């Protein structure tokens, strides 16, 4: 069975959920933190993984 899980990425500034992604929970234990474009803030901001 695959360990990949679908995760949601939330903007750290406006708290909007903008992206969905896959993550292998066996190899990556900590939460993801990526710099992505937020269409609500209209700029590149840090997006972190939510529950």
FENMO-V394361 format. One line per field, one symbol per residue. ss: DSSP state (H for helix, E for strand, C for the rest). phi: phi as a letter, one per 20 degrees, with the letter a starting at -180 (. if undefined). burial: I if it has 24 or more other ideal C-beta (glycine too) atoms within 12 Angstrom, else O. Layout:
BEGIN
ss: ???
phi: ???
burial: ???
END
This chain:
BEGIN
ss: CCCEEEEEEEECCCCCEEEEEEEECCCCCCCCEEEEEECCCCEEEEEEECC
phi: .fefcecdddffedmeedcdbdbeffedeeffbcecedfeembecfddfdf
burial: OOOOOOIOIIIIOOOOOIIOOOIOOOOOOOOIOOOIOIOOOOOOIOIIIOO
END
